[in-house]
Amino acid sequence: MSVTFRQFAFRNVIRNRRVYAAFFLSSVASVMVFFIYSMLMFHPKLENEFLQEIAFQGMVIAEVILVLFMLFFLLYSMRAFLEARLTEFGLLLQLGMEKRKLNKLILFETMIIGMAAIIVGILFGYAFAKFFFMIVREILQIDSLPLYFSWKPFALTISIFTSLFVIISFISVMFIKDVHLVSLLRGYWRNEQLSKFSVWRGLLGMLLLLAAYIMASQIQKQYLVIFTILTPPFAVLGTYWFFTDSVPFLLSRLRAHKKWYWKKYHIISLAKISAIMRENARMFFITCMVSTLAFLAVGTLSSMSTFTHQYHQLNPLGLVYSSKYGNPYEREHISGLINELEEKGLSYHLNKFDIKRQTSSYTKRSVKIMKQSDINRLAIVFGYPVVNLRPGEAMFLPYSLDSINELKTKKVNTVLEENNVSLSIDKVYPKVLFSPTELGTNVIIVNDIDFHMIIDPIQGAETRQSTTHIFVFYVPQWTETKDIGTDLDVMVSNAYMANQQNQLPFYFENPGLDYSFFRSTFALLLFIGLLASTVFFLASGSFIYFKLYTGLEEDKKQFDTLRRMGVTHKELRKIVDSQLITQFFLPWGLAMLHSTFAFMALQVFWKGIADLSIIKETIIVLAGITAIQICYFYLIRWRYLAHIRA
């Protein structure tokens, strides 16, 4: 008897394979991505060589998010399937099946699909693991990342997803246990009543979205924290009311235009769209928010990768060693850096800069002074313009690309108060030589004569506190310096962690090492985010697929009636297009709009910390997602029309 019952459950799954297809494929994709994450997490090569904990933690966080999302996704999917099969369950109960047996049937069906998805997902994951390892190897610049076999990734994936499907199986039974037999026989599509909409909630939903968009487009750097607190709740609540109330309200206003409403097949299309939107408002809301999360994940991580590409432009120097006056380790450290560079066979140019601090009478704040001969030696190495200042003249030294434009029109007449040196500043050096972390943001270049007139230290400080030596190693192959000065970098990092950086008599910065860290971390996070976003993207499309195919029989009856009434195939396609376009592109379009304004705020963030533009990357991400969505739409449209005509 048990074998026959299991066969019955298996045949139910096979018979409903068209409905279960998107659910199965999304589950397979989720299992595959989770398994690949697990293979990377447990890889012995990564454990031994990859020291960037944030990337490892990124995989762990991504797996947790993926599991939570799959729990929600499976719960929603199973509810949609069971609601579409209420009539079938009603017939089984009427024929004498006990509720207990029906619950067992649902459990078997869910576990059949779940175990099949786990097996197929793991097989595909292991088959493509080598390909993904090659990508990660290039990202992390590891010598080798071979394919390996361990029971840990298999055990983790099987246990997690088996538990998920078991939990969903038991929860799914709750959807039908209290439903009366008569309600089951009526079926989901005829039983659900069209919900009413509220005009004031509809208007409020649009106002909340408008307010969120205005805040995102007008945000400034100093208000970023307020933006991150207020905008998401506005957007989420506005989106929910938009689908539950704003869209029905707008459709009701559209029906008021009788001339358009009664034209050709518009009345049929609009009536069907109105019913779809009211029945599936919550599903469209979920689809929109999931799509928004996928878009934002890809866009945000892409912007991080853009930061690494422009890192050298923002940090043009190779190695920078800043030494306080009287630093006893200066000669030892500089000699050590030279030896390390020569051992690696890296060519370099070494320049020493003297920097003095004075108080500006214009701002009453400290300003750093550099002499033009020092700047010119570095400018010649880079092939940049040399500085030619007369005594009494000075020039701003920019700290970012934006600061060049800001300082171009600025004119300042000031006096260095401690030594009574008068300066007129009306120029800015046209190139970025030092990053803000290396020198700060208030630096000027003066004539050598004026520089040597600065004898007395800044008020309230001794000579050693007012004078700094900076040693700059210009290394053409700067990305190869990631292993240079690691002991100095550790000392500086430990001092910052202990908040004792002022006690160190020196500061060291290696852009090659920082770049290696940023590049590996951001690229790996982008890789992780792309895999997770692929699952989210497939799931958001699957939500729509579920609703289309669970109501396919009802739609076939309606379209058969329309054909008998004289509706042509061309008109039928237009009716189908109007329905599918609304279901596919309304939540997706709103998600794109959400993402676009979110990227505006992200642009403000990057401008504030790195003088970085992500407009190009944002356009590429949105255009790529648009192309994928259009292809997905035409694929579903093709299959849907084929089933309608059958």
Legacy VTK file of the C-alpha trace (Angstrom):
# vtk DataFile Version 3.0
C-alpha trace
ASCII
DATASET POLYDATA
POINTS 646 float
0.000 0.000 0.000
2.811 2.426 0.875
4.537 1.763 -2.462
1.309 2.491 -4.352
0.741 5.651 -2.362
4.263 6.879 -3.109
3.765 6.071 -6.777
0.596 8.152 -6.709
2.539 11.082 -5.221
5.282 10.648 -7.825
2.747 10.609 -10.670
1.127 13.762 -9.280
4.475 15.525 -9.526
5.030 14.268 -13.083
1.497 15.273 -14.108
1.998 18.785 -12.713
5.562 19.114 -14.039
4.677 22.210 -16.074
3.518 24.014 -12.930
6.477 22.779 -10.896
9.081 23.604 -13.588
10.003 27.147 -12.444
9.885 26.092 -8.791
12.192 23.162 -9.515
14.667 25.213 -11.578
14.826 27.990 -8.965
15.400 25.400 -6.242
18.146 23.763 -8.316
19.814 27.155 -8.854
19.669 27.889 -5.118
21.137 24.499 -4.187
23.844 24.901 -6.820
24.864 28.372 -5.602
24.797 27.274 -1.948
26.927 24.242 -2.773
29.497 26.369 -4.645
29.698 28.730 -1.667
30.245 25.703 0.575
32.967 24.341 -1.721
34.753 27.700 -1.506
34.309 27.974 2.265
35.797 24.540 2.939
38.524 24.714 0.282
41.876 23.925 1.992
43.723 26.359 -0.283
41.527 29.255 0.756
41.850 28.346 4.410
45.638 28.429 4.166
46.297 31.314 1.790
43.360 33.649 1.830
43.733 35.944 4.835
41.020 38.453 3.989
38.397 37.509 6.553
35.788 39.886 5.178
35.490 37.889 1.952
35.053 34.623 3.864
32.456 36.266 6.058
30.761 37.508 2.873
30.240 33.903 1.762
28.814 32.960 5.160
26.432 35.936 5.139
25.414 35.165 1.552
24.606 31.567 2.511
22.486 32.697 5.463
20.603 35.189 3.282
20.154 32.526 0.613
18.699 30.039 3.116
16.308 32.597 4.603
15.217 33.684 1.158
14.695 30.096 0.048
12.565 29.443 3.127
10.318 32.322 2.157
10.432 31.409 -1.550
9.515 27.766 -0.956
6.745 28.751 1.433
5.186 31.130 -1.085
5.621 28.695 -3.983
4.054 25.774 -2.182
1.135 27.932 -1.132
0.556 28.938 -4.768
0.693 25.307 -5.913
-1.655 24.072 -3.220
-4.163 26.859 -3.827
-4.200 26.009 -7.530
-4.902 22.339 -6.676
-7.673 22.863 -4.129
-10.253 21.310 -6.461
-8.067 18.224 -6.881
-7.701 17.896 -3.104
-11.444 18.337 -2.689
-12.121 15.460 -5.105
-9.671 13.217 -3.247
-11.416 13.934 0.058
-14.811 13.375 -1.529
-13.627 9.995 -2.823
-12.794 8.971 0.736
-9.178 10.015 1.349
-8.536 10.957 4.965
-7.077 14.340 5.835
-4.116 12.530 7.352
-3.452 10.734 4.049
-3.818 14.002 2.129
-1.212 15.610 4.383
1.069 12.642 3.777
0.554 13.020 0.019
1.593 16.682 0.165
4.649 15.740 2.241
5.703 13.071 -0.272
5.237 15.390 -3.257
7.229 18.177 -1.653
10.055 15.846 -0.656
10.171 14.279 -4.139
10.673 17.698 -5.714
13.022 18.778 -2.945
15.285 15.730 -3.076
15.390 15.892 -6.879
16.366 19.583 -6.695
19.060 18.830 -4.090
20.565 16.006 -6.158
20.506 17.931 -9.452
21.736 21.134 -7.798
24.700 19.381 -6.159
25.583 17.552 -9.385
25.561 20.799 -11.393
27.391 22.608 -8.589
30.183 20.058 -8.494
30.341 19.907 -12.294
30.815 23.686 -12.571
32.885 24.071 -9.385
36.184 23.931 -11.304
35.020 26.752 -13.586
34.100 28.930 -10.602
37.379 28.039 -8.877
39.241 29.356 -11.944
37.391 32.667 -11.599
38.130 32.878 -7.867
41.787 31.967 -8.483
42.134 34.908 -10.871
40.296 37.203 -8.459
42.475 36.285 -5.483
45.653 35.865 -7.559
46.311 32.454 -6.012
48.765 30.129 -7.759
46.322 27.235 -7.822
42.815 26.424 -6.638
42.288 22.783 -7.599
39.036 20.870 -7.527
38.811 18.760 -4.392
36.441 16.295 -2.799
35.267 16.582 0.799
32.165 15.379 2.583
31.672 18.731 4.339
30.092 20.767 1.450
27.834 17.825 0.547
26.733 17.273 4.142
26.068 20.961 4.766
24.053 21.433 1.553
22.007 18.247 1.947
21.229 18.861 5.622
20.256 22.519 5.153
17.994 22.026 2.147
16.477 18.769 3.372
15.518 20.590 6.564
14.058 23.433 4.495
11.868 21.119 2.437
10.711 19.194 5.519
9.760 22.444 7.268
7.911 23.660 4.188
6.101 20.327 3.836
4.655 20.551 7.350
3.807 24.243 7.039
2.120 23.667 3.664
-0.418 21.320 5.244
-1.664 24.205 7.382
-2.948 25.972 4.267
-5.678 23.399 3.649
-6.340 21.683 6.985
-9.148 24.059 7.969
-10.689 24.486 4.520
-14.166 22.985 4.101
-14.798 20.395 1.421
-17.251 22.640 -0.439
-14.648 25.405 -0.621
-12.082 22.942 -1.912
-14.412 21.748 -4.662
-15.120 25.320 -5.742
-11.394 25.844 -6.268
-9.059 28.749 -5.628
-9.783 30.837 -8.711
-13.514 30.988 -8.218
-13.334 31.195 -4.451
-11.083 34.228 -4.069
-12.932 37.516 -3.913
-11.485 40.636 -5.491
-10.264 42.867 -2.700
-11.453 46.456 -2.545
-9.005 49.310 -2.740
-8.739 52.496 -0.740
-8.412 55.791 -2.608
-6.539 57.523 0.217
-4.104 54.621 0.583
-3.589 54.657 -3.176
-2.755 58.364 -3.142
-0.611 57.992 -0.017
1.338 55.133 -1.607
2.254 57.297 -4.609
3.156 60.212 -2.320
5.444 57.997 -0.207
7.240 56.758 -3.320
7.563 60.315 -4.596
8.962 61.443 -1.232
11.487 58.568 -1.242
12.609 59.454 -4.771
12.973 63.154 -3.924
15.045 62.329 -0.833
17.275 60.000 -2.857
17.796 62.489 -5.702
18.424 65.498 -3.437
20.498 63.752 -0.799
23.749 65.356 0.338
26.754 63.823 2.036
25.919 65.161 5.489
22.379 63.689 5.338
23.297 60.143 4.268
22.500 58.652 7.689
19.045 60.251 7.757
18.458 59.019 4.222
19.298 55.417 5.085
16.879 55.545 8.046
13.882 57.224 6.369
13.941 56.221 2.715
13.671 52.378 2.937
10.475 52.418 5.077
8.957 55.042 2.760
9.838 52.956 -0.303
8.627 49.623 1.140
5.298 50.942 2.458
4.774 53.059 -0.658
5.445 50.045 -2.894
2.979 47.873 -0.969
0.192 50.432 -1.170
1.075 51.138 -4.797
0.244 47.581 -5.825
-2.672 47.013 -3.434
-4.398 50.393 -3.863
-2.678 52.832 -6.260
-2.783 50.562 -9.328
-6.480 49.588 -8.869
-7.262 53.274 -8.324
-5.447 54.280 -11.531
-7.163 51.484 -13.479
-10.557 52.641 -12.206
-9.753 56.153 -13.433
-8.713 54.695 -16.783
-12.065 52.923 -17.101
-13.749 56.303 -16.722
-12.430 57.305 -20.176
-15.202 55.596 -22.106
-13.909 56.485 -25.562
-10.675 54.563 -24.990
-12.178 51.906 -22.713
-14.790 50.749 -25.242
-12.349 50.693 -28.178
-11.738 47.236 -29.703
-10.356 44.757 -27.164
-9.399 47.351 -24.529
-12.365 46.457 -22.334
-11.292 42.798 -22.275
-7.632 43.595 -21.585
-8.349 46.121 -18.873
-10.887 43.893 -17.141
-8.413 41.011 -17.068
-5.529 43.261 -15.955
-7.683 44.690 -13.156
-8.518 41.192 -11.910
-4.859 40.094 -12.122
-3.581 43.155 -10.302
-6.098 42.832 -7.462
-5.619 39.081 -7.039
-1.821 39.239 -7.156
-1.022 42.609 -5.555
1.004 41.046 -2.746
2.852 38.798 -5.188
3.795 41.822 -7.331
4.972 43.642 -4.216
7.197 40.686 -3.269
8.519 40.414 -6.831
9.311 44.115 -6.933
11.202 44.106 -3.629
13.148 40.930 -4.463
14.110 42.384 -7.857
15.176 45.636 -6.193
17.430 43.731 -3.792
18.994 41.828 -6.702
19.600 45.027 -8.694
21.060 46.850 -5.695
23.341 43.936 -4.799
24.835 43.832 -8.290
25.039 47.624 -8.603
26.600 48.169 -5.181
29.208 45.469 -5.620
29.970 46.707 -9.150
30.605 50.173 -7.730
33.060 48.629 -5.263
34.933 47.032 -8.149
34.953 50.395 -9.927
36.666 51.834 -6.872
39.531 49.365 -7.304
39.884 50.215 -11.024
40.296 53.927 -10.230
42.379 53.347 -7.126
45.722 54.148 -8.779
44.328 57.393 -10.161
43.417 58.385 -6.608
46.695 57.020 -5.159
49.380 57.601 -7.812
52.439 56.984 -5.607
54.077 53.633 -4.916
55.298 53.555 -1.301
54.956 56.469 1.123
56.943 56.666 4.367
56.183 59.676 6.560
58.744 60.301 9.292
58.422 62.660 12.224
61.354 64.880 13.090
63.918 62.867 15.067
62.473 59.445 14.135
65.210 56.950 15.250
64.002 54.240 12.841
64.025 56.371 9.692
67.346 55.188 8.184
66.686 51.541 9.079
63.180 51.517 7.590
64.143 53.308 4.364
67.118 50.980 3.844
64.852 47.980 4.438
62.318 49.157 1.850
65.091 49.745 -0.696
66.479 46.249 -0.117
63.035 44.646 -0.498
62.414 46.483 -3.777
65.796 45.474 -5.152
65.334 41.846 -4.099
62.073 41.713 -6.064
63.771 43.399 -9.026
61.390 46.387 -9.021
62.648 49.692 -10.407
61.870 52.815 -8.358
62.509 56.535 -7.938
63.036 57.775 -4.369
62.215 61.368 -3.445
62.412 63.032 -0.053
60.045 65.878 0.883
60.299 68.326 3.763
56.925 69.486 5.070
56.361 72.236 7.625
53.208 73.238 9.458
52.143 76.849 10.000
49.027 78.769 11.017
47.200 80.584 8.200
45.888 84.037 9.069
43.066 83.490 6.557
41.558 80.383 8.183
43.294 80.482 11.596
43.991 76.797 11.074
47.050 74.675 10.424
48.314 74.437 6.855
51.080 72.181 5.475
53.829 73.792 3.402
55.875 72.143 0.619
58.581 73.737 -1.536
58.331 73.783 -5.303
61.706 72.105 -5.949
60.482 68.978 -4.139
57.246 68.943 -6.143
59.124 69.484 -9.405
61.373 66.453 -8.821
58.273 64.274 -8.442
56.483 65.982 -11.357
59.414 65.194 -13.697
59.211 61.503 -12.734
55.486 61.421 -13.540
55.850 63.630 -16.640
53.591 66.260 -15.070
53.926 70.080 -15.376
56.586 71.729 -13.218
55.830 74.561 -10.778
57.294 78.054 -11.276
56.402 80.355 -8.385
57.904 83.721 -7.510
58.541 84.732 -3.870
55.235 85.626 -2.229
53.268 83.323 -4.538
51.769 79.966 -3.555
49.704 77.198 -5.109
47.116 74.771 -3.757
48.043 71.075 -3.873
44.811 69.157 -4.676
43.833 65.990 -2.839
41.220 64.733 -5.337
39.981 65.323 -8.881
36.986 67.287 -7.623
39.172 69.493 -5.451
41.032 70.677 -8.576
37.828 72.236 -9.916
36.870 73.599 -6.501
40.249 75.306 -5.935
40.623 76.656 -9.492
38.581 79.768 -8.814
39.664 80.244 -5.209
41.937 83.209 -4.385
43.443 83.667 -0.922
45.787 86.230 0.563
47.234 84.931 3.808
50.134 85.267 6.214
51.973 82.393 7.864
51.664 83.824 11.347
54.589 82.170 13.142
57.152 83.514 10.633
55.236 86.470 9.135
55.490 85.172 5.545
52.896 86.773 3.240
51.468 84.625 0.433
49.064 85.110 -2.449
47.379 81.865 -3.528
45.468 81.920 -6.820
46.512 78.682 -8.561
46.045 74.949 -8.116
48.374 72.210 -9.292
46.568 70.429 -12.185
47.312 66.849 -11.052
46.696 64.745 -7.942
50.036 63.698 -6.421
49.105 62.704 -2.872
45.964 61.109 -1.443
44.171 62.756 1.527
45.420 60.000 3.872
49.041 60.769 3.019
49.095 64.552 3.435
45.622 65.740 4.357
43.452 68.264 2.548
45.058 71.611 3.387
48.436 71.732 1.603
50.113 74.533 -0.363
53.252 74.795 -2.486
55.563 77.798 -2.014
58.744 79.150 -3.572
61.960 77.727 -2.082
62.952 81.155 -0.737
59.681 81.475 1.187
60.038 77.895 2.446
63.491 78.576 3.940
62.083 81.674 5.689
59.892 79.340 7.787
62.110 78.764 10.800
59.873 78.929 13.861
57.540 75.963 14.428
53.770 76.208 14.561
52.461 77.844 17.715
52.202 75.441 20.643
54.487 72.811 19.104
58.156 71.929 19.058
60.227 71.708 15.876
59.926 67.907 15.769
56.123 68.200 15.928
56.004 70.871 13.250
58.322 69.297 10.665
57.847 66.042 8.773
59.962 64.157 6.236
58.132 62.151 3.590
59.942 59.532 1.513
58.104 58.684 -1.722
58.996 55.613 -3.773
57.572 55.910 -7.264
57.316 52.310 -8.545
56.096 51.859 -12.167
55.026 48.258 -11.361
53.126 49.416 -8.277
50.747 46.421 -8.168
53.788 44.169 -7.547
54.600 45.904 -4.248
51.951 44.074 -2.209
54.672 42.132 -0.316
56.884 45.174 0.335
56.981 46.668 3.828
54.436 44.254 5.299
56.071 44.465 8.735
55.725 48.269 8.722
52.120 47.974 7.570
51.349 45.602 10.444
52.894 48.013 12.942
50.825 50.930 11.620
47.631 48.832 11.537
48.152 47.601 15.112
48.761 51.168 16.304
45.494 52.310 14.678
43.590 49.384 16.157
44.906 50.322 19.615
44.258 54.038 18.943
47.971 54.736 19.487
48.876 56.021 16.022
50.133 59.334 17.415
52.744 57.494 19.458
54.394 56.051 16.349
57.233 58.249 15.011
56.349 57.253 11.437
53.480 56.416 9.085
53.675 53.951 6.198
51.284 53.405 3.304
51.566 50.861 0.514
48.904 51.452 -2.194
49.926 48.189 -3.904
49.078 46.205 -0.763
45.843 48.136 -0.221
44.897 47.668 -3.875
45.522 43.932 -3.649
43.240 43.740 -0.606
40.476 45.893 -2.142
40.647 44.166 -5.503
40.468 40.644 -4.072
37.791 41.461 -1.508
35.499 43.509 -3.749
35.879 41.189 -6.734
35.105 38.141 -4.611
32.132 39.901 -3.025
30.926 40.823 -6.525
31.248 37.180 -7.563
29.317 36.068 -4.461
26.697 38.778 -4.992
26.210 37.894 -8.661
25.508 34.253 -7.805
23.049 35.205 -5.058
21.404 37.861 -7.256
20.949 35.279 -10.007
18.884 33.196 -7.582
16.862 36.259 -6.544
16.304 37.207 -10.165
15.138 33.717 -11.129
12.863 33.624 -8.102
11.254 36.979 -8.905
10.423 35.708 -12.392
9.224 32.421 -10.943
6.629 34.198 -8.784
4.979 35.455 -11.970
5.407 32.084 -13.658
3.556 30.370 -10.795
0.545 32.609 -11.131
0.450 32.222 -14.910
0.583 28.453 -14.942
-1.468 27.708 -11.851
-4.329 29.596 -13.526
-3.656 28.233 -17.000
-6.781 26.054 -17.228
-9.004 28.965 -16.239
-7.288 31.200 -18.818
-7.717 28.584 -21.554
-11.459 28.505 -20.928
-11.673 32.298 -21.133
-9.684 32.495 -24.353
-11.720 29.652 -25.901
-14.833 31.698 -25.175
-13.249 34.782 -26.780
-12.325 32.805 -29.896
-15.891 31.603 -30.233
-16.992 35.233 -29.947
-14.855 36.119 -32.987
-11.595 37.391 -31.474
-8.778 36.794 -34.001
-5.395 35.249 -33.205
-3.717 38.642 -33.713
-6.092 40.307 -31.262
-5.654 37.396 -28.868
-1.890 37.922 -28.907
-2.393 41.617 -28.147
-4.643 40.753 -25.199
-2.072 38.262 -23.903
0.741 40.799 -24.419
-1.112 43.470 -22.457
-1.583 41.050 -19.560
1.937 39.629 -19.589
3.632 43.004 -20.033
1.765 44.320 -17.009
2.668 41.304 -14.874
6.309 41.205 -15.956
7.287 44.823 -16.394
5.229 46.732 -13.828
6.957 45.227 -10.741
10.266 45.010 -12.608
9.981 48.611 -13.869
9.209 49.895 -10.385
12.195 47.908 -9.072
14.383 49.571 -11.719
13.062 52.961 -10.630
13.797 52.132 -6.979
17.312 51.041 -7.916
18.008 54.099 -10.067
17.267 56.510 -7.224
19.143 54.298 -4.760
22.171 54.473 -7.054
21.904 58.286 -6.958
22.353 58.133 -3.203
25.174 55.612 -3.634
26.872 58.046 -6.006
26.834 60.689 -3.252
28.423 58.164 -0.890
31.246 57.283 -3.295
31.826 60.941 -4.151
32.185 61.660 -0.457
34.762 58.985 0.353
36.610 58.359 -2.911
35.729 61.049 -5.476
34.320 58.242 -7.601
31.695 58.230 -10.351
29.618 55.056 -10.830
27.284 56.371 -13.550
28.820 54.204 -16.280
28.661 51.042 -14.165
25.076 51.788 -13.111
23.979 52.144 -16.733
25.735 48.885 -17.688
24.130 46.974 -14.796
20.625 48.284 -15.499
20.983 47.737 -19.259
22.200 44.164 -18.735
19.334 43.345 -16.379
16.873 44.899 -18.843
18.139 42.682 -21.662
17.840 39.556 -19.483
14.309 40.490 -18.402
13.187 41.049 -21.994
14.569 37.634 -23.031
12.835 36.026 -20.031
9.566 37.738 -20.978
9.638 36.451 -24.553
10.483 32.933 -23.386
7.522 32.827 -20.978
5.270 34.514 -23.558
6.163 31.886 -26.160
5.399 28.989 -23.816
2.232 30.610 -22.466
0.799 31.244 -25.954
1.636 27.672 -26.965
-0.342 26.301 -23.977
-3.261 28.669 -24.543
-3.600 27.538 -28.159
-3.307 23.835 -27.266
LINES 1 647
646 0 1 2 3 4 5 6 7 8 9 10 11 12 13 14 15 16 17 18 19 20 21 22 23 24 25 26 27 28 29 30 31 32 33 34 35 36 37 38 39 40 41 42 43 44 45 46 47 48 49 50 51 52 53 54 55 56 57 58 59 60 61 62 63 64 65 66 67 68 69 70 71 72 73 74 75 76 77 78 79 80 81 82 83 84 85 86 87 88 89 90 91 92 93 94 95 96 97 98 99 100 101 102 103 104 105 106 107 108 109 110 111 112 113 114 115 116 117 118 119 120 121 122 123 124 125 126 127 128 129 130 131 132 133 134 135 136 137 138 139 140 141 142 143 144 145 146 147 148 149 150 151 152 153 154 155 156 157 158 159 160 161 162 163 164 165 166 167 168 169 170 171 172 173 174 175 176 177 178 179 180 181 182 183 184 185 186 187 188 189 190 191 192 193 194 195 196 197 198 199 200 201 202 203 204 205 206 207 208 209 210 211 212 213 214 215 216 217 218 219 220 221 222 223 224 225 226 227 228 229 230 231 232 233 234 235 236 237 238 239 240 241 242 243 244 245 246 247 248 249 250 251 252 253 254 255 256 257 258 259 260 261 262 263 264 265 266 267 268 269 270 271 272 273 274 275 276 277 278 279 280 281 282 283 284 285 286 287 288 289 290 291 292 293 294 295 296 297 298 299 300 301 302 303 304 305 306 307 308 309 310 311 312 313 314 315 316 317 318 319 320 321 322 323 324 325 326 327 328 329 330 331 332 333 334 335 336 337 338 339 340 341 342 343 344 345 346 347 348 349 350 351 352 353 354 355 356 357 358 359 360 361 362 363 364 365 366 367 368 369 370 371 372 373 374 375 376 377 378 379 380 381 382 383 384 385 386 387 388 389 390 391 392 393 394 395 396 397 398 399 400 401 402 403 404 405 406 407 408 409 410 411 412 413 414 415 416 417 418 419 420 421 422 423 424 425 426 427 428 429 430 431 432 433 434 435 436 437 438 439 440 441 442 443 444 445 446 447 448 449 450 451 452 453 454 455 456 457 458 459 460 461 462 463 464 465 466 467 468 469 470 471 472 473 474 475 476 477 478 479 480 481 482 483 484 485 486 487 488 489 490 491 492 493 494 495 496 497 498 499 500 501 502 503 504 505 506 507 508 509 510 511 512 513 514 515 516 517 518 519 520 521 522 523 524 525 526 527 528 529 530 531 532 533 534 535 536 537 538 539 540 541 542 543 544 545 546 547 548 549 550 551 552 553 554 555 556 557 558 559 560 561 562 563 564 565 566 567 568 569 570 571 572 573 574 575 576 577 578 579 580 581 582 583 584 585 586 587 588 589 590 591 592 593 594 595 596 597 598 599 600 601 602 603 604 605 606 607 608 609 610 611 612 613 614 615 616 617 618 619 620 621 622 623 624 625 626 627 628 629 630 631 632 633 634 635 636 637 638 639 640 641 642 643 644 645
